[in-house]
């Protein structure tokens, strides 16, 4: 007789509900990201246990229905009693088939959505972790998680053993989630203990690892839904529980790796892949294959490839190799790890760090590029550096008692990129434990020293190039003194401005000064323009008067000379000359006047000269010429 799995499934459901509730309570108390992710896993296990228990009840009803029909079919009176369709004769089986056809895929889709939402939420929490104060004792919460471990482990181990020995497939999903929940509870307990002893980063790292596992489970769920569409159906073969995660089962039972893989292959391909010679050989020789692969991987550490922009130092048991102190770019051989070790350095590449600010970086670690304005902070962190302010009047450097006072100083924010290249890799690697940090500290020290020796306004305007060259020389000198083995290639001064808190007031003062200078220059330009126009107008009047004078004198001389010639012409022709002068004067006078010539054929010739400029309108309208009779 087939074993009734409902009591075991009910126990799994109760334990899953209890552990999910307790895990949620603990995560609220500790406010740890790992505890919240574990409680999410326990919640998913409760949903799987609930759904599998519901499916168990449907299959139990189907078995009871089949038993009842078998008993009734043995009696002679039931020969025609159950004739009809399967839906009428087997309602429980029909309900179970509809359940597996529609509700099981829908539940898998719901699980996939929940897993995707949880992955997104956990990833957001791990990217920007918030510092939350712990509300309760971490060792006590770790003890609670330990209790959950024993409770889930015993129940889950019993369930998976029953499912394996008696082939109760619906016990496997809930049992696998209980075993995984047990291990995750133990992991959370260890994480709480680590946080209690001051290792706060452990919580973040564990949460990210669990986020990866949850992502893999979601991907497996998606692939299972897709592959279920194309899986070959074999009559008489029971379908695999669609919401059963092989990855969860593998994590809960690592020893069943080959069994899980064999079942998956057999189910997916429709025949016994696990009985093929290759699979049997792989199962027997897997350990030797892994050892051979590990040996080959270990031997591969004998081969070293140095990139074109690199140099490397070779060490034998932690000591430099005198015969081969520096490995140049190319292929090299060495003893396997850990006998020989190679330390690479990018000696042919220009490297950069920035003094004075901590730049913002995107999610890929690349510095962001922003539009730079003085009134807004455009870096992750900016440092205010002191700058001297030289007084023009030396008397201002004395206090009320007549003693010499410290010169006033201002604050400035500057981004100082320093570009360098490693020229002696041995000195760079051997002389100091952390040469990068030492070089940055040297550069910071030289920048601060230089700023307290220059004038504020000169540094922000015309003296920037001079300051950059001075800084490069000082940093190089200090690096050589420390035997760092680097060459300082460039020191820049960019984003030099007052602190953000006073930048707006500083801009207002500078803007007022610039406005004043602009108005002064505008007034001076207007004055120069007005004076120039006045001088030009006076010169124009003088030149006009002189030209008028010259013209009047020339006209008078011309008239006098013309009169002498007219007298001679009149004396030569006293009758003709006056008539000629008259006609010339007349022609000149009427040259621009209108002239009308009326020609007739039946009258005597008559010339009429009308010297008026304005002519009556009626003389020009309706003017007709009578034809000759």
C-alpha positions in Angstrom: 0.0 0.0 0.0 1.3 3.5 -0.9 2.4 5.6 2.0 0.3 8.6 2.9 2.6 11.6 2.6 0.1 14.2 3.8 1.2 14.2 7.5 4.8 14.7 6.6 3.8 17.4 4.2 1.7 19.1 6.9 4.7 18.9 9.3 6.9 20.5 6.6 4.3 23.3 6.1 4.1 24.0 9.9 7.9 24.0 10.3 8.3 26.3 7.2 5.7 28.7 8.5 7.3 28.8 12.0 10.8 29.3 10.6 9.7 32.0 8.2 7.9 33.9 11.0 10.8 33.6 13.4 13.3 34.5 10.7 11.3 37.6 9.8 11.2 38.6 13.4 15.0 38.2 13.9 15.7 40.1 10.7 13.6 43.0 12.0 15.4 43.0 15.3 19.0 42.8 13.9 18.4 44.9 10.8 21.0 42.9 9.0 20.9 42.5 5.2 22.0 38.8 5.5 19.2 38.1 8.0 16.6 39.7 5.7 17.8 37.7 2.7 17.6 34.5 4.7 14.1 35.3 5.9 13.2 35.9 2.2 14.5 32.4 1.4 12.5 30.9 4.3 9.4 32.7 3.0 9.9 31.2 -0.4 10.3 27.8 1.2 7.0 28.3 3.1 5.2 29.1 -0.2 6.6 25.9 -1.8 5.7 23.8 1.2 2.1 25.2 1.1 1.6 24.6 -2.6 3.1 21.1 -2.5 0.9 20.2 0.5 -2.2 21.4 -1.4 -1.1 19.2 -4.4 -0.6 16.2 -2.0 -4.2 16.6 -0.9 -5.4 16.6 -4.5 -3.5 13.4 -5.3 -4.7 11.8 -2.1 -8.3 12.5 -3.1 -7.6 11.0 -6.5 -6.2 7.8 -4.9 -9.3 7.5 -2.7 -11.5 8.1 -5.7 -9.7 5.3 -7.6 -10.0 2.9 -4.7 -13.7 3.6 -4.3 -14.3 3.1 -8.0 -12.3 -0.2 -7.9 -14.4 -1.5 -5.1 -17.6 -0.6 -6.8 -16.5 -2.1 -10.1 -16.1 -5.5 -8.4 -19.9 -5.7 -7.6 -22.2 -7.0 -10.3 -24.6 -4.2 -9.9 -22.0 -1.6 -11.1 -21.7 -2.9 -14.7 -23.6 0.1 -16.2 -23.4 2.5 -13.2 -20.2 4.3 -14.2 -20.6 4.4 -18.0 -19.9 8.0 -19.2 -17.0 10.4 -19.6 -13.9 10.6 -17.5 -14.8 14.0 -16.2 -18.1 12.6 -14.9 -16.6 9.3 -13.5 -13.3 10.7 -12.2 -13.8 14.3 -11.0 -10.8 14.3 -8.6 -8.5 13.2 -11.4 -9.9 15.8 -13.7 -9.4 18.5 -11.0 -5.8 17.3 -10.4 -5.0 17.4 -14.2 -6.4 21.0 -14.5 -4.5 21.9 -11.4 -1.2 20.7 -12.8 -2.0 22.2 -16.2 -2.8 25.7 -15.1 -2.1 26.4 -11.4 1.4 24.8 -11.3 2.8 27.0 -14.1 1.1 30.0 -12.6 2.7 29.3 -9.3 6.1 29.0 -10.9 5.6 32.3 -12.6 4.6 33.9 -9.3 7.8 32.4 -7.7 9.8 33.8 -10.6 8.4 37.3 -10.1 9.0 37.1 -6.3 12.6 36.0 -6.9 13.2 38.7 -9.4 11.8 41.4 -7.0 13.9 40.0 -4.1 17.1 40.0 -6.2 16.5 43.6 -7.2 15.8 44.6 -3.6 18.8 42.8 -2.2 21.1 44.2 -4.8 19.9 47.8 -4.0 20.5 47.1 -0.3 24.0 45.9 -0.9 24.9 48.8 -3.3 23.9 51.5 -0.8 24.0 49.8 2.6 22.4 51.9 5.3 24.0 52.1 8.8 21.2 50.8 11.1 21.6 50.5 14.8 21.1 46.9 16.1 18.1 46.8 18.4 18.9 43.6 20.3 21.7 41.3 21.3 23.3 39.6 18.3 24.5 36.5 20.2 20.9 35.9 21.3 19.7 36.2 17.7 22.5 33.9 16.6 21.2 31.3 19.1 17.7 31.6 17.7 19.1 31.0 14.2 20.9 27.9 15.6 17.7 26.6 16.9 16.1 27.1 13.5 19.0 25.2 12.0 18.3 22.1 14.1 14.5 22.3 13.6 14.8 22.6 9.8 17.6 20.1 9.4 15.9 17.3 11.2 12.6 17.8 9.4 14.2 18.4 6.0 16.5 15.4 6.2 13.6 13.1 7.2 11.5 14.5 4.3 14.1 14.0 1.6 15.0 10.5 2.8 11.3 9.5 2.8 10.9 11.1 -0.7 14.0 9.2 -2.0 13.2 5.7 -0.5 9.5 5.7 -1.1 9.5 7.8 -4.3 7.3 10.5 -2.9 8.1 13.3 -5.3 5.9 16.0 -3.7 8.0 15.8 -0.5 11.2 16.8 -2.2 10.5 20.5 -2.9 9.6 21.4 0.7 12.3 19.1 2.2 15.0 20.7 -0.1 14.0 24.2 1.0 14.0 23.2 4.6 17.6 21.8 4.3 18.7 24.9 2.5 17.0 27.1 5.1 18.8 25.2 7.8 22.2 25.9 6.3 21.3 29.5 5.6 20.2 29.9 9.2 23.5 28.6 10.4 25.2 31.0 8.0 23.2 33.9 9.5 24.1 32.8 13.0 27.8 32.9 12.0 27.3 36.3 10.4 25.7 37.8 13.5 28.6 36.5 15.6 31.1 38.1 13.2 29.3 41.4 13.3 29.3 41.2 17.1 33.1 41.0 17.1 33.4 44.0 14.8 33.5 42.4 11.4 30.7 44.5 9.9 31.7 43.8 6.2 30.8 40.1 6.7 27.1 41.0 6.6 27.5 42.8 3.2 29.6 40.0 1.7 27.2 37.3 2.8 24.2 39.2 1.5 25.8 39.6 -1.9 26.6 35.9 -2.1 23.0 35.0 -1.2 21.9 37.5 -3.9 23.9 35.5 -6.4 22.3 32.2 -5.3 18.8 33.7 -5.5 19.6 35.0 -9.0 20.7 31.5 -10.0 17.5 30.0 -8.6 15.4 32.5 -10.5 17.3 31.8 -13.7 16.8 28.0 -13.2 13.1 28.6 -12.6 12.9 30.6 -15.9 14.8 27.9 -17.8 12.6 25.2 -16.3 9.5 27.0 -17.5 10.9 27.3 -21.0 12.2 23.8 -21.3 9.0 22.3 -20.0 7.3 23.5 -23.3 9.7 21.4 -25.4 10.1 18.4 -23.1 9.1 15.1 -24.7 6.0 13.6 -23.1 6.3 9.8 -22.4 3.0 8.0 -21.6 3.0 6.5 -18.2 6.0 8.6 -17.0 5.2 10.9 -14.1 6.0 14.5 -14.7 8.6 16.2 -12.6 7.3 18.7 -10.0 7.7 21.9 -12.0 8.4 24.1 -8.9 11.1 21.8 -7.6 14.5 23.5 -7.8 17.4 21.2 -8.5 19.8 24.0 -7.4 18.0 24.2 -4.1 18.2 20.4 -3.8 21.9 20.4 -4.6 22.7 23.1 -2.1 20.6 21.3 0.5 22.2 17.9 -0.4 25.6 18.4 -2.0 26.2 14.7 -1.9 23.5 14.1 -4.4 25.2 16.0 -7.2 25.4 13.1 -9.6 21.9 11.8 -8.7 20.4 15.2 -9.4 22.2 15.5 -12.7 21.2 12.0 -13.7 17.5 12.6 -12.9 17.6 15.9 -14.7 19.1 14.4 -17.9 16.8 11.4 -17.9 13.8 13.6 -17.4 14.8 16.2 -20.0 15.9 13.8 -22.8 13.3 11.1 -22.2 15.7 8.1 -21.9 18.2 6.8 -19.4 21.2 9.1 -20.0 22.6 8.0 -16.6 23.0 4.4 -17.9 25.3 5.3 -20.8 28.9 4.3 -20.6 30.1 7.9 -20.8 28.1 9.0 -17.8 29.1 5.9 -15.8 32.8 6.6 -16.7 32.4 10.2 -15.7 30.8 9.2 -12.4 33.6 6.8 -11.5 36.5 8.9 -12.8 35.3 12.3 -11.8 37.7 12.5 -8.8 40.7 11.6 -10.9 39.6 14.0 -13.7 39.4 16.8 -11.1 42.8 16.0 -9.7 44.3 16.0 -13.2 42.7 19.3 -14.0 43.9 20.7 -10.7 47.4 19.5 -11.4 47.4 21.0 -14.9 46.2 24.2 -13.4 49.0 24.2 -10.9 51.6 23.5 -13.6 50.2 26.4 -15.7 51.6 28.7 -13.0 55.0 28.0 -14.5 54.2 30.1 -17.5 54.3 33.8 -17.2 53.3 36.3 -19.9 54.2 39.9 -19.2 52.1 42.5 -21.1 53.8 45.2 -23.2 53.1 48.0 -20.7 54.3 45.9 -17.7 57.5 44.8 -15.9 57.5 42.2 -13.2 59.6 41.1 -10.2 60.4 37.5 -9.6 60.6 36.1 -6.1 61.8 32.6 -4.9 60.1 31.8 -1.6 59.6 35.5 -1.0 63.3 36.4 -1.8 64.3 38.3 -5.0 66.0 36.3 -7.7 69.4 37.9 -8.2 69.9 36.4 -11.7 66.5 37.6 -13.0 65.6 40.7 -10.9 63.2 42.2 -13.5 61.1 40.4 -16.1 60.6 42.4 -19.3 57.5 42.1 -21.5 57.2 38.7 -23.1 57.1 35.0 -22.2 59.0 33.6 -19.2 59.2 30.4 -17.3 59.4 30.0 -13.5 58.8 27.4 -10.8 55.2 26.7 -9.9 53.3 28.5 -7.2 54.0 29.0 -4.3 57.7 28.4 -4.9 58.1 31.3 -7.3 55.8 34.3 -7.4 55.6 37.2 -9.9 54.6 40.8 -9.0 53.5 42.9 -12.0 53.8 46.6 -12.3 52.6 48.9 -15.1 55.9 50.7 -15.7 55.2 51.8 -19.3 51.8 53.3 -18.5 51.2 56.9 -17.3 49.3 56.7 -14.0 47.3 59.4 -12.4 46.0 60.4 -9.0 44.3 63.6 -7.8 45.1 65.7 -4.8 42.6 67.9 -3.1 39.4 66.1 -4.0 37.8 62.7 -4.0 36.1 62.3 -7.5 32.7 60.7 -7.9 32.6 57.3 -9.6 29.9 55.5 -11.5 28.9 51.9 -10.9 31.8 50.7 -13.0 34.4 52.7 -11.1 34.9 55.3 -13.8 35.1 58.9 -12.6 32.0 60.9 -13.6 32.3 64.0 -15.8 30.1 66.9 -14.7 29.6 70.5 -15.7 31.7 72.5 -13.2 30.3 75.5 -11.4 31.6 77.1 -8.3 28.4 77.1 -6.3 27.8 73.3 -6.5 30.0 70.5 -5.3 31.0 68.3 -8.2 33.2 65.8 -6.4 32.4 63.1 -3.8 34.6 65.1 -1.3 36.4 68.4 -1.5 39.1 69.6 0.8 39.6 73.3 1.8 43.3 74.2 1.4 44.8 77.4 3.0 46.2 80.1 0.7 48.1 83.2 1.7 46.7 86.7 1.0 49.5 89.2 0.6 48.6 92.7 1.8 49.6 95.7 -0.3 50.2 97.8 2.8 52.9 96.4 5.1 51.4 98.4 8.0 48.3 96.1 7.9 50.6 93.3 9.1 50.9 94.8 12.5 48.4 94.5 15.3 47.2 97.1 17.8 50.3 96.7 20.0 52.6 97.3 17.1 53.7 93.7 16.8 53.9 91.9 13.5 50.8 89.8 13.0 50.3 86.7 10.9 49.3 87.5 7.3 45.6 86.9 6.5 44.8 83.6 4.7 41.9 82.4 2.6 40.6 78.9 1.8 40.5 77.5 -1.7 39.4 74.2 -3.3 41.5 72.8 -6.1 41.7 69.6 -8.1 45.4 68.8 -8.6 45.9 65.8 -11.0 49.4 64.3 -10.8 50.6 62.1 -13.6 53.6 59.9 -13.1 55.5 56.9 -14.5 57.5 54.2 -12.8 61.1 54.5 -14.0 62.8 52.1 -11.5 60.5 49.2 -10.7 62.9 47.7 -8.1 63.0 50.9 -6.1 59.3 51.4 -6.4 58.5 47.8 -5.1 61.3 47.2 -2.6 62.0 50.6 -0.9 58.5 51.1 0.6 55.6 48.9 1.5 52.9 51.2 -0.1 54.6 53.5 -2.6 51.3 54.6 -4.1 50.0 56.0 -0.8 53.4 57.5 0.0 53.5 59.4 -3.3 50.0 60.7 -2.8 50.9 61.9 0.7 54.1 63.6 -0.7 52.1 65.4 -3.4 49.5 66.5 -0.8 52.2 67.9 1.5 53.9 69.8 -1.4 50.6 71.3 -2.5 49.8 72.5 1.0 53.3 74.0 1.4 53.0 75.8 -2.0 49.6 77.3 -1.4 50.6 79.0 1.9 53.4 80.8 0.0 51.5 82.3 -2.9 48.9 85.1 -3.2 45.3 84.0 -3.4 44.3 86.1 -6.4 47.5 85.5 -8.3 47.1 81.7 -7.7 43.6 81.8 -9.1 44.5 83.9 -12.2 47.8 84.5 -13.9 50.1 82.4 -11.6 48.5 79.0 -12.2 51.0 77.8 -14.8 53.9 78.9 -12.7 52.5 77.2 -9.6 52.0 73.9 -11.6 55.6 73.9 -12.7 56.8 74.7 -9.2 54.7 71.9 -7.7 56.0 69.3 -10.3 59.6 70.2 -9.4 59.0 70.0 -5.7 57.1 66.6 -5.9 59.8 65.2 -8.1 62.5 66.3 -5.6 60.7 64.8 -2.6 60.0 61.6 -4.5 63.7 61.3 -5.4 64.6 61.9 -1.7 62.4 59.0 -0.7 63.9 56.8 -3.5 60.5 56.0 -5.0 61.8 55.5 -8.5 59.1 57.5 -10.3 59.1 60.3 -12.8 56.6 63.1 -12.3 55.4 64.0 -15.8 52.7 66.5 -15.2 51.0 68.4 -12.3 47.8 70.3 -13.2 45.7 72.9 -11.5 42.1 72.8 -12.4 38.8 73.5 -10.8 40.4 76.2 -8.6 37.7 78.1 -6.8 36.7 79.2 -3.3 34.8 76.8 -1.1 31.3 76.0 -2.2 29.8 77.6 1.0 31.2 81.0 0.1 31.5 80.7 -3.7 28.3 82.6 -4.3 29.3 85.6 -2.1 32.8 85.5 -3.8 31.2 85.6 -7.2 29.0 88.5 -6.1 32.0 90.6 -5.0 34.0 89.8 -8.2 30.9 90.5 -10.3 30.5 93.9 -8.6 34.1 94.7 -9.3 33.8 93.6 -12.9 30.6 95.7 -13.3 32.4 98.7 -11.9 35.3 98.3 -14.2 32.9 97.8 -17.1 31.1 101.0 -16.3 34.3 103.0 -16.0 35.5 101.7 -19.3 32.2 102.4 -20.9 32.3 106.0 -19.6 35.8 106.5 -20.8 34.8 105.2 -24.2 31.8 107.5 -24.3 34.0 110.5 -23.4 36.6 109.6 -26.0 33.8 109.2 -28.6 32.2 112.6 -27.7 35.5 114.5 -27.7 36.5 113.0 -31.1 33.1 113.9 -32.6 33.4 117.5 -31.3 36.9 117.9 -32.8 35.7 116.4 -36.0 32.7 118.7 -36.2 34.8 121.8 -35.6 37.3 120.7 -38.2 34.4 120.1 -40.6 33.0 123.7 -40.1 36.4 125.2 -40.6 37.0 123.2 -43.8 33.5 124.2 -45.1 34.2 127.9 -44.5 37.6 127.7 -46.3 36.1 125.9 -49.3 33.3 128.5 -49.5 35.9 131.3 -49.4 37.9 129.7 -52.1 34.8 129.1 -54.3 33.6 132.7 -53.9 36.9 134.2 -54.8 37.2 131.9 -57.8 33.7 132.7 -59.0 34.4 136.5 -58.7 37.6 136.2 -60.8 35.8 134.1 -63.4 32.9 136.6 -63.7 35.4 139.5 -64.0 37.3 137.7 -66.8 34.1 136.7 -68.6 33.0 140.3 -68.6 36.2 141.4 -70.3 35.6 138.9 -73.1 31.9 139.9 -73.4 32.9 143.5 -74.1 35.2 142.4 -76.9 32.5 140.2 -78.5 29.9 143.1 -78.3 32.2 145.5 -79.9 32.8 143.0 -82.7 29.1 142.3 -83.3 26.8 144.8 -81.6 23.7 143.4 -83.2 24.3 139.7 -83.2 25.9 139.4 -79.8 22.9 140.7 -77.7 20.6 138.4 -79.6 22.8 135.4 -79.0 23.2 136.2 -75.3 19.4 136.5 -75.1 18.8 133.1 -76.8 21.4 131.4 -74.7 19.9 132.8 -71.5 16.4 131.8 -72.7 17.5 128.3 -73.6 19.2 127.9 -70.2 16.1 129.2 -68.4 13.6 127.0 -70.1 15.7 123.9 -70.2 13.7 122.2 -67.4 10.3 123.7 -68.3 7.5 121.8 -70.1 7.1 122.6 -73.8 4.1 121.8 -75.9 4.2 122.1 -79.7 0.8 122.0 -81.5 1.0 121.3 -85.2 -1.9 122.2 -87.5 -2.4 121.8 -91.3 -5.1 124.4 -91.9 -3.6 127.4 -90.3 -0.6 129.6 -90.6 2.5 128.7 -88.6 2.4 130.2 -85.2 4.8 129.5 -82.3 3.5 130.0 -78.8 5.9 129.9 -75.9 4.2 129.3 -72.6 6.8 129.7 -69.9 4.5 128.7 -67.0 5.4 125.5 -65.2 1.8 124.7 -64.4 -0.7 124.0 -67.2 -4.4 124.0 -67.0 -5.9 120.6 -67.0 -8.6 121.3 -69.5 -6.0 122.1 -72.1 -4.7 118.6 -72.0 -7.9 116.6 -71.7 -10.3 115.9 -74.6 -7.8 117.5 -77.0 -8.7 116.7 -80.7 -7.4 117.9 -84.0 -10.0 118.6 -86.7 -9.2 116.9 -90.0 -8.6 119.1 -93.1 -11.6 119.6 -95.4 
